[in-house]
């Protein structure tokens, strides 16, 4: 992205005048409100095209799969923020979203870009996906990095969410180069890394929706949108039955100070 003065100051997402609001070429009031569901609208807003039935079901499934997974760090950050500022839902929601990074929730984008790189490497090797997967995993091992999209600290025998998403994709006939790359990585990675590495939900989400036609540069939007729904539930509960300060207290008593001791007390 070029910083500074730029030519071509245009947007193709929306415009409005005194009589109407247009979004992606559709009249918001007469063609969209009450006539399109939110997943379709999300797809339309991002891509400029309405999804077909297969794309809609796959995106719906991914949003449901990642919306809620308990008291993960982003949820704790949101709930403790609301406990400290009960009037600031927007601040608490922002705190939760800001807590979504390459380890939790945001890992879907990381896995998706890795799948893209594996497929591109395979294309440069006359389509040899297995060779590309092996070289890619070996490179990660040499750098002491994890394989994106594989492994899970809790679901060590296999992430049930990933299994279901891949089953939905199979039911809808979605199986392209990205799903193939994911399965190939799951096949070769355990032998290279020397430990079990089942496919996780962060691998299944990008593989299935990329093969369904979702753009790689918009992958991050999917877990952010989904987790916003989950955070809404936690913030509503926090406003009714607060546990924010309980979590804060539990952290305080569970974590032992091992820093330098004070040399003396001030008068």
C-alpha positions in Angstrom: 0.0 0.0 0.0 1.4 3.4 -1.1 1.5 6.0 1.6 0.7 9.6 0.8 -1.3 11.1 -2.1 -3.0 8.5 -4.2 -4.9 8.6 -7.5 -8.2 6.7 -8.1 -10.2 7.6 -5.0 -13.1 5.2 -5.5 -15.1 2.5 -3.7 -17.4 0.0 -5.2 -19.0 -1.1 -1.9 -21.7 1.5 -1.1 -23.2 4.9 -1.9 -26.2 6.9 -0.7 -28.3 9.9 -1.7 -31.4 11.6 -0.3 -33.7 8.8 -1.6 -31.7 5.6 -1.5 -28.8 3.5 -0.2 -27.0 1.3 -2.6 -24.8 -1.6 -1.5 -22.8 -3.6 -4.1 -25.3 -2.6 -6.8 -28.4 -3.5 -4.8 -30.9 -1.2 -3.2 -30.5 -1.8 0.5 -34.2 -1.3 1.4 -36.0 -2.9 -1.5 -33.6 -5.6 -2.4 -31.6 -6.6 0.7 -33.4 -5.9 4.0 -35.7 -8.8 4.7 -34.7 -10.6 1.5 -31.1 -11.7 2.3 -29.7 -13.5 5.3 -26.6 -12.3 7.1 -24.2 -14.9 5.7 -25.2 -14.1 2.2 -24.8 -10.4 3.0 -21.4 -10.9 4.5 -20.3 -12.8 1.3 -21.8 -10.1 -0.9 -20.2 -7.2 1.1 -16.7 -8.7 0.9 -16.7 -10.2 -2.6 -19.3 -8.2 -4.5 -21.2 -11.3 -5.4 -24.0 -13.3 -3.6 -22.9 -16.8 -2.7 -24.5 -19.9 -4.1 -26.2 -22.5 -1.9 -22.9 -24.4 -1.5 -20.9 -21.4 -0.6 -23.5 -20.2 1.9 -23.6 -23.5 3.7 -19.8 -23.8 3.9 -19.5 -20.2 5.3 -22.4 -20.8 7.7 -20.7 -23.9 9.0 -17.3 -22.2 9.5 -18.9 -19.3 11.3 -20.8 -21.6 13.7 -17.7 -23.8 14.2 -15.5 -20.9 15.4 -17.9 -18.6 17.2 -17.5 -20.1 20.7 -14.9 -22.2 22.4 -15.1 -21.3 26.1 -13.0 -19.0 28.2 -10.2 -18.5 25.8 -7.8 -15.5 26.3 -9.9 -13.2 24.0 -13.0 -13.9 26.0 -11.3 -13.4 29.3 -9.9 -10.1 28.1 -13.4 -9.0 27.0 -15.1 -10.1 30.2 -12.6 -8.5 32.5 -12.8 -5.3 30.5 -16.5 -5.2 30.9 -16.2 -5.9 34.6 -14.0 -2.9 34.9 -16.1 -0.7 32.7 -19.7 -2.0 32.6 -20.9 0.8 30.4 -18.3 0.1 27.7 -19.5 -2.8 25.6 -17.6 -1.4 22.6 -14.4 -1.3 24.6 -14.9 -4.8 25.9 -15.7 -6.1 22.4 -12.6 -4.4 21.0 -10.5 -5.9 23.8 -11.7 -9.4 22.8 -11.1 -8.9 19.1 -7.7 -7.4 19.7 -6.9 -10.6 21.7 -7.3 -12.7 18.5 -3.9 -13.4 17.1 -1.8 -16.0 15.4 -2.3 -18.5 18.3 -6.1 -18.1 19.0 -8.8 -17.6 16.3 -6.5 -15.6 13.9 -4.6 -18.8 13.2 -7.1 -19.5 10.4 -5.5 -16.8 8.2 -2.0 -18.1 9.0 -3.1 -21.7 8.0 -4.8 -20.4 4.9 -1.8 -18.5 3.7 0.4 -21.6 4.4 -2.0 -23.7 2.3 -1.8 -21.2 -0.5 2.0 -21.3 -0.4 2.0 -25.2 -0.5 -0.3 -25.2 -3.5 1.9 -22.6 -5.3 5.0 -24.6 -4.5 3.3 -27.7 -5.9 2.4 -25.8 -9.1 6.0 -25.0 -9.5 6.8 -28.7 -9.2 4.5 -29.9 -12.0 1.6 -30.3 -9.5 3.5 -32.6 -7.1 1.5 -31.8 -4.0 3.2 -34.5 -1.8 6.7 -33.2 -2.6 5.6 -29.6 -1.9 4.0 -30.6 1.4 7.1 -32.5 2.5 9.5 -29.6 1.6 7.2 -27.1 3.3 7.0 -29.0 6.5 10.7 -29.7 6.6 11.3 -26.0 6.2 9.1 -25.3 9.2 10.8 -27.9 11.2 14.2 -26.4 10.4 12.9 -23.1 11.6 11.4 -24.7 14.7 8.0 -23.5 13.7 4.6 -25.2 14.1 2.7 -26.5 11.1 -0.3 -24.1 10.6 -3.6 -25.9 10.5 -2.4 -29.1 12.2 -2.3 -30.2 15.9 -4.4 -29.1 18.9 -3.4 -29.1 22.6 -6.8 -30.3 23.8 -8.2 -32.3 20.8 -5.1 -34.4 20.5 -7.0 -37.3 18.8 -8.5 -35.1 16.2 -10.4 -31.8 16.3 -14.1 -32.7 16.0 -14.9 -29.3 14.5 -12.4 -29.8 11.7 -13.8 -33.3 11.0 -17.3 -31.9 10.7 -16.3 -29.0 8.5 -14.5 -31.4 6.1 -17.6 -33.6 6.2 -19.8 -30.7 5.2 -17.5 -29.8 2.4 -17.6 -33.5 1.2 -21.4 -33.4 1.3 -21.5 -30.3 -0.8 -18.9 -31.6 -3.3 -16.2 -29.1 -2.2 -12.8 -30.6 -2.7 -10.2 -28.6 -4.5 -6.5 -27.9 -4.2 -6.6 -26.4 -0.7 -8.4 -29.3 0.9 -6.1 -31.7 -1.0 -3.1 -29.8 0.4 -4.5 -29.9 3.9 -5.0 -33.7 3.7 -1.5 -34.1 2.3 0.0 -32.1 5.1 -1.8 -34.2 7.6 -0.4 -37.3 5.9 3.3 -36.3 5.8 3.7 -33.9 8.7 3.5 -36.4 11.6 6.4 -38.5 10.2 8.6 -35.4 9.8 7.7 -33.7 13.1 7.6 -37.0 14.9 4.4 -36.5 16.7 0.6 -36.8 16.0 -0.7 -33.8 14.1 -4.4 -34.0 13.3 -6.1 -31.4 11.2 -7.5 -28.6 13.4 -10.4 -26.2 12.9 -7.9 -23.4 11.9 -6.8 -25.6 9.0 -10.3 -26.8 8.0 -11.8 -23.3 7.8 -9.5 -21.8 5.2 -9.2 -25.1 3.2 -13.0 -25.4 2.8 -13.9 -21.8 2.2 -10.9 -21.2 -0.1 -12.0 -24.1 -2.2 -15.6 -22.7 -2.1 -14.3 -19.4 -3.6 -13.6 -17.1 -0.6 -10.6 -14.8 -1.2 -7.5 -15.5 0.8 -7.0 -11.8 1.7 -10.4 -11.8 3.5 -9.7 -14.9 5.6 -9.1 -13.0 8.8 -12.7 -11.5 8.6 -14.3 -15.0 9.1 -13.1 -15.7 12.7 -13.4 -12.1 13.7 -17.0 -12.0 12.6 -17.7 -15.4 14.2 -16.0 -14.6 17.5 -17.9 -11.3 17.7 -21.1 -13.4 18.1 -19.5 -15.4 20.8 -18.2 -12.3 22.6 -21.7 -10.9 22.5 -22.9 -13.9 24.5 -20.1 -13.6 27.0 -20.6 -9.9 27.5 -24.3 -10.2 28.0 -23.7 -13.0 30.6 -21.0 -10.8 32.2 -23.5 -8.0 32.5 -25.9 -10.3 34.3 -23.5 -12.7 36.2 -20.1 -11.2 36.4 -17.0 -13.4 36.6 -14.5 -10.8 35.4 -13.1 -10.0 38.8 -13.3 -13.7 39.8 -11.0 -14.5 36.9 -8.7 -11.6 37.9 -8.5 -12.8 41.5 -7.9 -16.4 40.4 -4.9 -15.2 38.3 -3.6 -13.2 41.2 -3.6 -16.1 43.7 -2.4 -18.7 41.1 0.6 -16.8 39.8 3.5 -16.5 42.2 5.9 -13.5 42.2 9.5 -14.5 41.6 11.0 -11.1 41.0 13.5 -9.3 43.2 12.6 -8.6 46.8 12.4 -5.1 48.1 15.6 -4.1 49.9 13.6 -2.2 52.6 10.4 -0.4 53.4 9.9 3.3 52.9 8.9 5.3 55.9 
